[in-house]
Amino acid sequence: MLLALILTTVSPEVGGVLVRGEKGTAKTTTVRALTRVLPPVAVVAGCRFSCDPNDPDPGCPDGPHPADPDATSRPARLVELPVGATEDRVLGSLDLQQALGAGQVVYEPGLLAAAHRGLLYVDEVNLLHDHLVDLLLDAAATGRSTVEREGVSIAHASRLVLIGTMNPEEGELRPQLLDRFGLTAEVSAPRDPALRAEVVRRRMAFDRDPVGFAAGYADAESAFAARLAAARKVVGEVELSDDLLVLVAEICAAFEVDGMRADLVTARAAVAHAAWHRRTRVTKADIRAAARLALPHRRRRNPFDAPGLDEELLDRLLGEDEPEPPEPEPEPSTSPDEDGEGAEGDGSEPSETPGKGDAPSAGPEPTPAPPSADTPDAVPESPDRPAAAVVPTSLSHAGAAYRTRLFTASGVGAGTAGRRSRAVTTTGRTVGAAAPGTPGPLHLPATIRAAAPQQHRRGRVDGRALRLSRSDLRTAVTEGRESNLVLLVVDASGSMAARRRMEAVKTAALSLLLDAYQRRDKVGLVTFRGATATLALPPTSSVDVAARRLDELPSGGRTPLAEGLLCAAEALRLERIRDPRRRPLLVLVTDGRATSGPDAVGRSRQAAALLRASGVASVVIDCETGYGLGLARVLSAHLGAEHVPVGEVAADSLVAAVRSRTPRPGARAA
């Protein structure tokens, strides 16, 4: 992680860093500490956009600046973007009352302007709306930000280093967005007890005396800052030979990454790595370090692919290491990666980092965690079954996922913007106007209509500007699509193992998970078999975790359908308290049988009626094939749910069914 931050700071053209890791691994601490080792920034005095006195932006909204403007200096700036930020806060906005009333364009800079020539940090970037992530990445790639409101266009420079952190357990970024980050690093807590104890020891020492603790690392921090400044000065003089550039292209082609961005980022990162190590020529060691940071996330083609890199293939492509020229003697305790491979951590002392010792950035490779107690294999004991009883099981795996039909919640919701059900959201087509004080974009025609009757009373003269007050402003009500909570309730009983049903069930469920990922939904997983039901995965944005739980799901035993429905009802009740605006969509995958416990059928119908009364939108995926008993269709009627045979979940199957029922021109109906 530290090496990735250094490289993108030495050469901002690398394109920023995405740090992925579990909670409590000092991701945010390390990013914030980076500003302490960055050199101060010279800016034009009074310029809100931090123009460089030696090269002011000719299109600066505060310009034009004189040829020799007054200059001042300020510390390097770290701008933090909150997850709930609006587009106006990111890009900036116009003072609409001044623009419409006085005819003056008064622009209020946003976070992109504040981060110009500095760092823009997004914690939990995977929870940020996709369109905001696109805005950030576009600004980082082009170096400019453009604001367009009501026919007025303003552009300003926005050259920044974008840094995002995320916990994969809370959901993944789309592969298209992953590719826009130059480098990525995986972070995990150390498993070595001695190292963990040292982390706690230093943290407690910092809490007792923050000033004294920081003073103890002041010399190392100053040396680190000096080395970073020197690398930034010489990075433009580092030579990348044609042979090594071809090698970079061969590596990217061998790993089958899409597009050309991987080649550019790897080459730029290798140059920055050479500058950081005081070399004037790029070596294979620089390319290896750059590839380990630039390629893993670009090999991820779908949400169920784990990011990673085949180190053996990389070594084969690089061949024998060439002899490296000797480096100047480094200052003590200034290098986070003395072996030139600091991407994965080497147990180095935290004193070599620019932070305050809150926690080391990386550690030894983590050992696999033991299976959690809520995995599908953990079958809770039941009072009706002795603890020693074992439910016969079998394990099937899903086939290749396919594109599914669109299943939606009925009506119009008001949840978070997404791609599934109709809703009043922050993006979409304008369907009305809201009263003053309601957040949202301006509805210009409604604002003018509200102000028009007041013009005579306000003393407006014909031909002059419209006179507005804040009470006239109306905001647009937009209707688009929202994301939902898709709760998969999967029957894993013994009847599902017959005729390879479980394979079809898992394939359909996996396809629905992929669809939920693409539509930015939250997902949950309930399974039932034997005598009980299990909430295998509480509602989450991480569909890859749901896919793993689904793939590990065994089948066997009786069918506790009522318990599965009641477990789903309880999960939805709790989630409604946590996230009341997000509407649920229950997807029940079953053949409709109920065979566990007394009056299994009656209790199942009561549970279905309970869910129907709560207003939950439901879909029943019928797993019976051939001439079945039709139990799933009956169950769907009790649920008030849409009934879909498992063979018609795929979008292509629906198109084929419609075409088969449509008479061809000239053909007679049967």
C-alpha positions as CSV (number, residue, x, y, z in Angstrom):
1,M,0.0,0.0,0.0
2,L,2.7,2.4,0.9
3,L,4.7,1.7,-2.2
4,A,1.6,2.4,-4.4
5,L,1.0,5.7,-2.6
6,I,4.6,6.7,-3.1
7,L,4.6,5.9,-6.8
8,T,1.4,7.8,-7.6
9,T,2.8,10.8,-5.6
10,V,6.1,10.7,-7.4
11,S,4.3,10.6,-10.8
12,P,0.6,11.6,-10.5
13,E,0.2,10.5,-14.2
14,V,0.1,6.9,-12.8
15,G,-3.6,7.5,-12.0
16,G,-4.2,7.1,-8.3
17,V,-4.5,4.2,-6.0
18,L,-7.3,1.9,-4.8
19,V,-6.6,0.3,-1.4
20,R,-8.6,-2.8,-0.7
21,G,-8.5,-4.4,2.7
22,E,-10.3,-5.6,5.8
23,K,-11.4,-3.1,8.4
24,G,-8.9,-2.0,11.0
25,T,-5.8,-2.1,8.9
26,A,-4.8,1.6,9.0
27,K,-5.9,2.4,5.4
28,T,-7.2,5.8,6.3
29,T,-4.4,6.6,8.8
30,T,-1.7,5.9,6.1
31,V,-3.5,8.0,3.5
32,R,-3.9,11.0,5.8
33,A,-0.3,10.8,6.9
34,L,0.9,11.2,3.3
35,T,0.3,14.9,3.4
36,R,2.9,15.3,6.1
37,V,5.7,14.3,3.7
38,L,4.5,16.2,0.6
39,P,6.3,19.5,-0.2
40,P,4.4,22.7,0.2
41,V,2.5,24.0,-2.9
42,A,3.1,27.5,-4.4
43,V,-0.2,29.1,-5.5
44,V,-1.4,32.4,-7.0
45,A,-2.4,34.7,-4.1
46,G,-6.2,34.9,-3.8
47,C,-6.9,32.2,-6.4
48,R,-9.6,29.8,-5.1
49,F,-8.4,27.2,-7.7
50,S,-4.7,27.0,-6.5
51,C,-3.2,28.1,-9.8
52,D,0.5,27.6,-10.2
53,P,2.3,31.0,-10.3
54,N,4.7,29.7,-12.9
55,D,2.0,28.3,-15.1
56,P,-1.5,29.7,-14.3
57,D,-4.5,28.2,-15.9
58,P,-5.6,30.5,-18.7
59,G,-9.2,29.4,-18.3
60,C,-9.3,29.9,-14.5
61,P,-12.6,31.3,-13.3
62,D,-10.7,33.7,-11.0
63,G,-8.4,34.8,-13.9
64,P,-7.0,35.9,-16.1
65,H,-3.9,36.1,-13.9
66,P,-1.1,38.6,-14.7
67,A,2.1,37.3,-16.2
68,D,4.0,37.7,-12.9
69,P,1.3,37.1,-10.2
70,D,1.8,37.4,-6.5
71,A,2.5,34.0,-5.1
72,T,2.0,32.4,-1.7
73,S,2.7,28.9,-0.3
74,R,0.4,26.5,1.5
75,P,0.8,23.0,2.8
76,A,-0.2,20.1,0.6
77,R,-3.9,19.5,0.8
78,L,-5.9,16.3,1.4
79,V,-9.5,16.7,0.5
80,E,-11.9,14.0,1.8
81,L,-15.0,13.2,-0.2
82,P,-17.9,11.9,2.0
83,V,-19.9,9.0,0.7
84,G,-23.1,11.0,0.8
85,A,-21.8,13.9,-1.3
86,T,-23.9,15.3,-4.1
87,E,-22.8,16.1,-7.6
88,D,-23.0,19.8,-6.9
89,R,-20.7,19.4,-3.9
90,V,-18.2,17.5,-6.0
91,L,-18.2,19.7,-9.1
92,G,-19.2,23.0,-7.6
93,S,-22.4,24.9,-8.3
94,L,-23.7,28.3,-9.5
95,D,-25.4,30.8,-7.2
96,L,-28.7,30.6,-9.1
97,Q,-30.2,33.6,-7.4
98,Q,-27.3,35.7,-8.6
99,A,-27.3,34.1,-12.1
100,L,-31.1,34.5,-12.7
101,G,-31.7,37.7,-10.7
102,A,-28.6,39.9,-11.2
103,G,-27.4,38.2,-14.4
104,Q,-24.0,37.4,-12.8
105,V,-22.3,34.1,-13.0
106,V,-21.1,33.4,-9.4
107,Y,-19.4,30.0,-9.2
108,E,-18.9,28.2,-5.9
109,P,-16.0,25.8,-6.3
110,G,-16.5,22.2,-5.3
111,L,-14.2,19.5,-3.9
112,L,-12.5,18.9,-7.2
113,A,-11.3,22.5,-7.2
114,A,-10.2,22.2,-3.6
115,A,-8.1,19.1,-4.4
116,H,-6.3,20.7,-7.4
117,R,-2.6,20.0,-7.1
118,G,-3.3,17.8,-4.0
119,L,-4.9,14.6,-2.9
120,L,-8.5,13.6,-3.1
121,Y,-9.4,10.8,-0.7
122,V,-12.6,8.8,-0.9
123,D,-13.1,6.4,2.0
124,E,-15.5,3.5,1.2
125,V,-15.3,4.4,-2.5
126,N,-17.3,1.2,-3.3
127,L,-20.3,2.8,-1.6
128,L,-20.2,6.0,-3.7
129,H,-22.7,6.4,-6.5
130,D,-21.3,5.2,-9.8
131,H,-21.9,8.5,-11.6
132,L,-19.9,10.3,-8.9
133,V,-17.0,7.8,-9.2
134,D,-17.1,8.4,-13.0
135,L,-16.8,12.2,-12.4
136,L,-13.8,11.7,-10.1
137,L,-12.0,9.4,-12.4
138,D,-12.7,11.6,-15.4
139,A,-11.3,14.6,-13.6
140,A,-8.2,12.6,-12.5
141,A,-7.6,11.4,-16.0
142,T,-8.2,14.6,-17.9
143,G,-7.0,17.1,-15.3
144,R,-10.0,19.3,-15.8
145,S,-13.5,19.7,-14.3
146,T,-16.4,21.2,-16.2
147,V,-19.7,22.5,-14.6
148,E,-22.7,23.0,-16.8
149,R,-25.9,24.5,-15.3
150,E,-28.8,26.1,-17.2
151,G,-26.7,26.9,-20.3
152,V,-23.7,28.3,-18.4
153,S,-20.4,26.4,-18.7
154,I,-17.4,26.8,-16.4
155,A,-14.2,24.7,-16.6
156,H,-11.1,24.8,-14.3
157,A,-8.0,22.7,-13.8
158,S,-8.3,19.7,-11.5
159,R,-5.0,17.8,-11.5
160,L,-5.1,15.6,-8.5
161,V,-4.1,12.3,-7.0
162,L,-7.2,10.2,-6.4
163,I,-7.0,7.7,-3.6
164,G,-9.8,5.4,-2.7
165,T,-10.1,2.8,0.1
166,M,-12.7,0.0,0.4
167,N,-13.6,-3.1,2.3
168,P,-14.5,-5.8,-0.2
169,E,-16.9,-7.3,2.3
170,E,-19.2,-4.3,1.7
171,G,-19.3,-4.8,-2.1
172,E,-17.1,-4.5,-5.1
173,L,-16.5,-1.8,-7.6
174,R,-17.5,-2.5,-11.2
175,P,-14.6,-3.8,-13.3
176,Q,-14.9,-0.7,-15.5
177,L,-14.3,1.5,-12.5
178,L,-11.5,-0.7,-11.2
179,D,-9.6,-0.2,-14.5
180,R,-9.6,3.5,-14.0
181,F,-7.5,3.4,-10.9
182,G,-3.9,3.2,-11.8
183,L,-2.7,1.0,-9.0
184,T,-4.3,-1.2,-6.4
185,A,-3.0,-2.8,-3.2
186,E,-4.4,-5.5,-0.9
187,V,-4.0,-4.9,2.8
188,S,-4.6,-7.3,5.7
189,A,-3.7,-7.3,9.4
190,P,-0.6,-9.2,10.4
191,R,-1.0,-12.7,11.9
192,D,2.4,-12.6,13.7
193,P,1.5,-12.1,17.5
194,A,4.8,-10.2,18.1
195,L,4.0,-7.7,15.3
196,R,0.4,-7.3,16.4
197,A,1.6,-6.6,20.0
198,E,4.0,-4.0,18.6
199,V,1.2,-2.3,16.8
200,V,-0.8,-2.1,20.0
201,R,2.2,-0.9,22.0
202,R,2.9,2.0,19.6
203,R,-0.7,2.9,19.4
204,M,-1.0,3.1,23.2
205,A,2.2,5.1,23.3
206,F,0.8,7.6,20.8
207,D,-2.4,7.9,22.9
208,R,-0.4,8.7,26.0
209,D,1.7,11.4,24.3
210,P,0.9,12.2,20.7
211,V,3.3,15.1,20.4
212,G,6.2,13.2,21.9
213,F,5.5,10.1,19.9
214,A,5.5,12.1,16.6
215,A,8.7,13.9,17.7
216,G,10.4,10.5,18.0
217,Y,9.8,9.9,14.2
218,A,10.5,13.5,13.1
219,D,14.0,12.8,11.7
220,A,12.8,9.7,9.8
221,E,9.8,11.6,8.4
222,S,12.0,14.5,7.3
223,A,14.4,12.1,5.5
224,F,11.4,10.4,3.9
225,A,10.0,13.7,2.7
226,A,13.4,14.7,1.2
227,R,13.7,11.5,-0.7
228,L,10.1,11.9,-2.1
229,A,10.9,15.4,-3.2
230,A,14.1,14.3,-4.9
231,A,12.3,11.5,-6.7
232,R,9.6,13.9,-8.0
233,K,12.3,16.2,-9.4
234,V,14.2,13.5,-11.4
235,V,11.3,11.3,-12.5
236,G,11.1,13.1,-15.9
237,E,14.8,12.2,-16.5
238,V,14.4,8.4,-16.0
239,E,15.0,6.4,-19.2
240,L,12.7,3.5,-20.2
241,S,14.5,1.7,-23.1
242,D,12.6,0.3,-26.1
243,D,13.4,-3.3,-25.1
244,L,11.9,-2.9,-21.7
245,L,8.9,-1.0,-23.1
246,V,8.2,-4.0,-25.4
247,L,8.6,-6.3,-22.3
248,V,5.9,-4.3,-20.6
249,A,3.6,-4.8,-23.5
250,E,4.4,-8.5,-23.6
251,I,3.5,-8.8,-19.9
252,C,0.2,-7.0,-20.3
253,A,-0.7,-9.1,-23.4
254,A,0.2,-12.3,-21.6
255,F,-2.1,-11.5,-18.7
256,E,-4.9,-10.7,-21.2
257,V,-5.9,-7.3,-19.8
258,D,-8.3,-5.3,-21.8
259,G,-7.3,-2.0,-23.5
260,M,-4.1,-0.1,-23.3
261,R,-4.4,1.5,-19.9
262,A,-2.5,-1.3,-18.2
263,D,0.5,-0.8,-20.5
264,L,0.6,2.9,-19.8
265,V,0.2,2.6,-16.1
266,T,2.8,-0.1,-15.8
267,A,5.3,1.9,-17.8
268,R,4.7,5.0,-15.8
269,A,4.8,3.2,-12.4
270,A,8.1,1.5,-13.4
271,V,9.6,4.9,-14.2
272,A,8.4,6.3,-10.8
273,H,9.8,3.2,-9.0
274,A,13.2,3.8,-10.6
275,A,13.1,7.4,-9.6
276,W,12.2,6.5,-6.0
277,H,15.2,4.1,-5.9
278,R,17.5,6.8,-7.3
279,R,18.1,5.1,-10.6
280,T,18.2,6.9,-14.0
281,R,17.2,3.8,-16.0
282,V,14.3,1.4,-15.6
283,T,15.2,-2.2,-14.7
284,K,13.3,-5.4,-14.7
285,A,12.9,-5.1,-10.9
286,D,11.1,-1.8,-11.5
287,I,8.8,-3.5,-14.0
288,R,8.1,-6.3,-11.6
289,A,7.1,-4.0,-8.8
290,A,4.9,-1.9,-11.1
291,A,3.2,-4.9,-12.6
292,R,2.3,-6.3,-9.2
293,L,0.4,-3.1,-8.5
294,A,-1.0,-2.2,-11.9
295,L,-2.3,-5.6,-13.2
296,P,-4.2,-7.6,-10.5
297,H,-7.4,-5.6,-10.6
298,R,-7.4,-5.4,-14.4
299,R,-7.7,-9.2,-14.7
300,R,-11.1,-9.1,-13.0
301,R,-13.7,-9.7,-15.8
302,N,-16.8,-10.3,-13.7
303,P,-17.8,-9.7,-10.1
304,F,-17.1,-13.3,-9.1
305,D,-13.5,-13.2,-10.2
306,A,-11.0,-12.6,-7.4
307,P,-8.3,-10.0,-8.2
308,G,-4.8,-11.5,-8.2
309,L,-1.7,-12.1,-10.2
310,D,0.1,-15.2,-11.3
311,E,3.6,-14.5,-9.9
312,E,5.1,-17.5,-11.6
313,L,3.9,-16.3,-15.0
314,L,5.3,-12.9,-14.2
315,D,8.7,-14.3,-13.3
316,R,8.8,-16.4,-16.5
317,L,8.0,-13.3,-18.6
318,L,10.6,-11.2,-16.9
319,G,13.3,-13.9,-17.3
320,E,16.6,-13.6,-15.6
321,D,17.1,-10.4,-13.7
322,E,19.6,-8.1,-15.3
323,P,22.4,-6.8,-13.1
324,E,21.4,-3.5,-11.5
325,P,23.6,-0.5,-11.1
326,P,24.6,0.2,-7.5
327,E,22.3,2.7,-5.7
328,P,23.4,5.5,-3.5
329,E,23.4,4.7,0.1
330,P,19.9,5.3,1.4
331,E,19.2,7.3,4.4
332,P,18.4,5.2,7.4
333,S,14.7,4.3,8.1
334,T,13.3,6.0,5.1
335,S,12.4,3.3,2.7
336,P,9.1,1.3,3.1
337,D,10.3,-1.3,0.7
338,E,14.0,-1.9,0.9
339,D,13.8,-4.9,-1.4
340,G,12.1,-2.9,-4.1
341,E,9.0,-5.1,-3.8
342,G,7.0,-3.3,-1.1
343,A,3.6,-4.0,-2.6
344,E,2.8,-6.8,-0.2
345,G,4.6,-5.8,2.9
346,D,7.7,-7.3,4.3
347,G,7.3,-6.9,8.0
348,S,9.4,-3.7,8.0
349,E,9.3,-1.4,11.0
350,P,6.5,1.1,11.0
351,S,9.1,3.8,11.7
352,E,9.8,3.7,7.9
353,T,6.3,5.0,7.1
354,P,5.2,8.6,7.0
355,G,2.4,7.9,9.6
356,K,2.3,8.3,13.3
357,G,2.6,4.6,14.0
358,D,-1.1,4.0,14.3
359,A,-0.7,0.6,12.6
360,P,1.6,-0.9,10.0
361,S,0.3,-0.8,6.5
362,A,0.9,-4.4,5.7
363,G,2.2,-7.5,7.2
364,P,2.9,-11.2,6.6
365,E,0.6,-13.1,4.3
366,P,-2.7,-13.8,6.2
367,T,-3.5,-17.4,7.2
368,P,-6.9,-18.6,6.0
369,A,-9.6,-17.8,8.5
370,P,-11.6,-20.8,10.0
371,P,-15.1,-21.3,8.6
372,S,-17.6,-19.0,10.2
373,A,-20.4,-20.3,12.3
374,D,-23.1,-19.1,9.9
375,T,-21.8,-20.9,6.8
376,P,-24.4,-23.1,5.0
377,D,-22.6,-26.2,6.2
378,A,-23.4,-25.3,9.8
379,V,-26.8,-26.9,10.5
380,P,-28.3,-25.6,13.7
381,E,-29.5,-28.1,16.2
382,S,-33.3,-28.6,16.5
383,P,-35.2,-29.6,19.6
384,D,-37.0,-32.1,17.3
385,R,-33.7,-33.8,16.2
386,P,-30.9,-35.1,18.4
387,A,-27.7,-33.3,18.2
388,A,-25.9,-36.3,16.9
389,A,-28.3,-36.7,14.0
390,V,-26.7,-36.1,10.6
391,V,-28.6,-34.9,7.5
392,P,-27.5,-36.7,4.4
393,T,-26.0,-34.2,2.0
394,S,-24.7,-33.9,-1.6
395,L,-22.8,-31.0,-3.2
396,S,-23.5,-29.6,-6.7
397,H,-21.9,-26.7,-8.4
398,A,-23.4,-24.0,-10.5
399,G,-22.9,-23.8,-14.3
400,A,-22.1,-20.7,-16.3
401,A,-24.2,-17.6,-15.3
402,Y,-26.6,-16.2,-17.9
403,R,-28.5,-12.9,-18.4
404,T,-31.8,-13.1,-16.5
405,R,-35.2,-11.5,-17.0
406,L,-35.8,-8.3,-15.1
407,F,-37.7,-8.8,-11.9
408,T,-38.9,-5.6,-10.2
409,A,-40.9,-4.5,-7.2
410,S,-44.3,-3.1,-8.1
411,G,-45.2,0.6,-7.7
412,V,-42.9,3.6,-7.4
413,G,-40.4,3.7,-4.6
414,A,-38.1,6.3,-3.2
415,G,-34.9,4.4,-2.6
416,T,-31.2,4.8,-3.5
417,A,-30.6,5.3,-7.2
418,G,-30.0,2.0,-9.0
419,R,-31.1,0.1,-12.0
420,R,-34.0,-2.1,-11.0
421,S,-37.5,-0.8,-9.9
422,R,-39.2,2.5,-10.7
423,A,-38.6,5.2,-8.1
424,V,-38.3,8.9,-7.4
425,T,-34.6,9.3,-7.3
426,T,-31.8,11.9,-7.7
427,T,-31.3,11.0,-11.4
428,G,-33.7,10.3,-14.2
429,R,-36.4,12.2,-16.1
430,T,-38.2,15.2,-14.6
431,V,-41.8,14.4,-13.7
432,G,-42.7,17.4,-11.5
433,A,-41.5,20.2,-9.2
434,A,-41.0,20.3,-5.4
435,A,-41.6,23.1,-3.0
436,P,-38.8,25.4,-1.7
437,G,-36.3,23.8,0.6
438,T,-36.5,20.4,-1.0
439,P,-33.0,19.2,-2.1
440,G,-32.5,18.5,-5.8
441,P,-31.6,20.2,-9.1
442,L,-33.3,23.4,-10.1
443,H,-36.6,23.2,-12.0
444,L,-36.2,26.4,-14.1
445,P,-39.7,26.6,-15.7
446,A,-41.4,26.1,-12.4
447,T,-39.1,28.7,-10.7
448,I,-40.0,31.3,-13.3
449,R,-43.7,30.4,-13.0
450,A,-43.5,30.9,-9.3
451,A,-41.7,34.2,-9.6
452,A,-43.8,35.7,-12.4
453,P,-46.8,36.8,-10.4
454,Q,-44.6,38.6,-7.9
455,Q,-42.7,40.9,-10.4
456,H,-45.0,43.9,-10.2
457,R,-45.0,43.8,-6.4
458,R,-41.2,43.6,-6.4
459,G,-40.8,46.6,-8.7
460,R,-39.4,44.9,-11.8
461,V,-39.1,47.2,-14.8
462,D,-39.8,45.8,-18.3
463,G,-36.6,44.7,-19.9
464,R,-34.7,44.3,-16.7
465,A,-33.7,41.0,-15.1
466,L,-36.2,38.8,-13.3
467,R,-36.4,39.5,-9.6
468,L,-36.2,36.3,-7.6
469,S,-36.4,35.4,-3.9
470,R,-35.5,32.1,-2.3
471,S,-39.2,31.3,-1.9
472,D,-39.5,31.1,-5.7
473,L,-36.9,28.4,-6.2
474,R,-38.4,25.0,-7.2
475,T,-36.4,21.8,-7.5
476,A,-37.1,19.0,-10.0
477,V,-38.7,15.7,-9.0
478,T,-37.0,13.1,-11.1
479,E,-38.1,9.5,-11.7
480,G,-35.6,6.8,-12.5
481,R,-34.6,3.4,-11.2
482,E,-33.8,2.4,-7.6
483,S,-31.7,-0.4,-6.2
484,N,-33.5,-3.0,-4.1
485,L,-32.7,-5.7,-1.6
486,V,-32.9,-9.0,-3.4
487,L,-33.3,-11.7,-0.8
488,L,-32.7,-15.2,-2.3
489,V,-34.5,-18.0,-0.4
490,V,-33.1,-21.3,-1.7
491,D,-34.6,-24.7,-1.1
492,A,-31.6,-27.1,-0.4
493,S,-33.6,-30.1,0.6
494,G,-33.1,-33.7,-0.7
495,S,-35.8,-33.3,-3.4
496,M,-33.6,-30.6,-5.1
497,A,-30.8,-33.1,-5.6
498,A,-32.9,-35.3,-7.9
499,R,-32.4,-35.0,-11.7
500,R,-29.6,-32.5,-11.3
501,R,-32.1,-29.9,-10.0
502,M,-29.6,-28.4,-7.6
503,E,-27.2,-27.6,-10.4
504,A,-30.0,-25.7,-12.3
505,V,-31.0,-24.0,-9.0
506,K,-27.5,-22.8,-8.3
507,T,-27.0,-21.6,-11.8
508,A,-30.3,-19.7,-11.8
509,A,-29.4,-18.2,-8.3
510,L,-25.9,-17.3,-9.5
511,S,-27.4,-15.6,-12.6
512,L,-29.8,-13.6,-10.3
513,L,-26.8,-12.5,-8.2
514,L,-25.0,-11.3,-11.2
515,D,-28.0,-9.4,-12.3
516,A,-28.3,-7.9,-8.8
517,Y,-24.6,-6.8,-9.0
518,Q,-25.1,-5.1,-12.3
519,R,-28.2,-3.3,-11.0
520,R,-26.4,-2.2,-7.8
521,D,-28.7,-4.1,-5.5
522,K,-28.1,-5.4,-2.0
523,V,-28.4,-9.2,-1.7
524,G,-29.1,-11.7,1.1
525,L,-29.3,-15.5,1.2
526,V,-31.6,-17.7,3.2
527,T,-31.3,-21.5,2.8
528,F,-33.5,-24.2,4.3
529,R,-33.0,-28.0,4.6
530,G,-33.5,-30.7,7.2
531,A,-35.5,-29.1,9.9
532,T,-34.3,-25.5,10.0
533,A,-33.6,-22.4,7.9
534,T,-30.4,-20.4,8.0
535,L,-29.7,-16.8,7.1
536,A,-26.5,-17.8,5.3
537,L,-25.7,-14.2,4.3
538,P,-27.3,-11.1,5.9
539,P,-28.2,-8.3,3.5
540,T,-24.9,-6.9,2.0
541,S,-23.6,-5.3,-1.1
542,S,-21.0,-8.0,-1.6
543,V,-22.4,-10.3,-4.2
544,D,-19.2,-12.3,-4.5
545,V,-19.6,-13.4,-0.9
546,A,-23.1,-14.5,-1.7
547,A,-21.8,-16.4,-4.7
548,R,-19.3,-18.3,-2.6
549,R,-21.9,-19.2,0.1
550,L,-24.2,-20.4,-2.7
551,D,-21.5,-22.5,-4.3
552,E,-20.7,-24.2,-0.9
553,L,-24.4,-24.9,-0.2
554,P,-25.1,-28.7,0.2
555,S,-28.4,-30.3,-0.4
556,G,-30.2,-33.1,1.5
557,G,-32.9,-33.8,4.1
558,R,-36.5,-32.8,4.4
559,T,-38.0,-29.5,3.3
560,P,-38.8,-27.0,6.1
561,L,-40.5,-24.5,3.7
562,A,-42.4,-22.7,6.5
563,E,-39.1,-22.2,8.4
564,G,-37.5,-20.8,5.3
565,L,-40.3,-18.3,4.7
566,L,-40.4,-17.2,8.4
567,C,-36.6,-16.7,8.4
568,A,-36.9,-14.6,5.3
569,A,-39.7,-12.5,6.9
570,E,-37.5,-11.9,10.0
571,A,-34.5,-10.9,7.9
572,L,-36.7,-8.4,5.9
573,R,-38.2,-7.0,9.1
574,L,-34.7,-6.2,10.6
575,E,-33.4,-4.8,7.3
576,R,-36.5,-2.5,7.1
577,I,-35.5,-1.0,10.4
578,R,-31.9,-0.4,9.2
579,D,-32.7,0.8,5.7
580,P,-36.4,1.8,5.5
581,R,-36.2,3.4,2.0
582,R,-34.9,0.3,0.3
583,R,-37.7,-2.0,-1.0
584,P,-37.2,-5.7,-0.9
585,L,-37.7,-8.3,-3.6
586,L,-38.0,-11.8,-2.3
587,V,-36.9,-14.5,-4.8
588,L,-38.0,-18.0,-3.6
589,V,-36.3,-20.9,-5.4
590,T,-38.2,-24.1,-4.7
591,D,-40.3,-27.0,-6.0
592,G,-43.1,-26.0,-3.6
593,R,-42.9,-29.2,-1.4
594,A,-43.2,-28.9,2.4
595,T,-42.3,-32.1,4.3
596,S,-40.7,-31.1,7.6
597,G,-42.6,-31.0,10.9
598,P,-46.3,-31.4,11.7
599,D,-48.8,-29.8,9.3
600,A,-45.9,-28.7,7.1
601,V,-48.2,-27.6,4.2
602,G,-50.6,-25.6,6.5
603,R,-47.7,-23.8,8.2
604,S,-46.1,-22.9,4.9
605,R,-49.3,-21.3,3.7
606,Q,-49.6,-19.3,6.9
607,A,-46.0,-18.1,6.5
608,A,-46.7,-17.2,2.9
609,A,-49.8,-15.2,3.9
610,L,-47.7,-13.4,6.5
611,L,-45.2,-12.3,3.8
612,R,-48.0,-11.3,1.5
613,A,-49.7,-9.1,4.2
614,S,-46.4,-7.3,4.8
615,G,-46.4,-6.1,1.2
616,V,-43.2,-7.8,0.1
617,A,-42.9,-8.2,-3.7
618,S,-42.1,-11.8,-4.4
619,V,-41.1,-14.1,-7.2
620,V,-41.3,-17.9,-7.1
621,I,-38.8,-19.8,-9.3
622,D,-40.3,-23.2,-9.9
623,C,-37.7,-25.9,-10.0
624,E,-40.0,-28.7,-11.0
625,T,-39.4,-30.1,-14.5
626,G,-41.7,-32.1,-16.7
627,Y,-45.1,-33.1,-15.4
628,G,-44.9,-32.0,-11.8
629,L,-47.4,-31.5,-9.0
630,G,-47.7,-27.8,-9.5
631,L,-47.0,-27.1,-5.8
632,A,-44.8,-24.0,-6.5
633,R,-47.6,-22.4,-8.5
634,V,-50.0,-22.9,-5.6
635,L,-47.5,-21.4,-3.3
636,S,-47.0,-18.4,-5.5
637,A,-50.7,-17.7,-5.3
638,H,-50.6,-17.7,-1.5
639,L,-47.6,-15.4,-1.6
640,G,-49.2,-13.1,-4.3
641,A,-46.0,-13.7,-6.2
642,E,-45.0,-14.0,-9.9
643,H,-44.6,-17.7,-10.8
644,V,-41.6,-18.4,-13.1
645,P,-40.4,-21.9,-14.2
646,V,-36.6,-22.2,-13.7
647,G,-36.2,-22.7,-17.5
648,E,-37.7,-19.3,-18.1
649,V,-35.5,-17.3,-15.8
650,A,-33.1,-16.5,-18.6
651,A,-33.9,-13.5,-20.7
652,D,-33.3,-15.4,-23.9
653,S,-35.9,-18.0,-22.9
654,L,-38.5,-15.3,-22.5
655,V,-37.8,-14.0,-26.0
656,A,-37.9,-17.5,-27.5
657,A,-41.3,-18.1,-25.8
658,V,-42.8,-14.9,-27.1
659,R,-41.6,-15.6,-30.6
660,S,-42.9,-19.2,-30.5
661,R,-46.3,-17.9,-29.6
662,T,-46.3,-15.2,-32.3
663,P,-47.8,-16.4,-35.6
664,R,-45.6,-15.7,-38.6
665,P,-47.0,-13.6,-41.5
666,G,-49.1,-15.8,-43.7
667,A,-49.3,-18.7,-41.2
668,R,-52.7,-19.9,-39.9
669,A,-53.3,-20.0,-36.2
670,A,-53.8,-23.6,-34.9
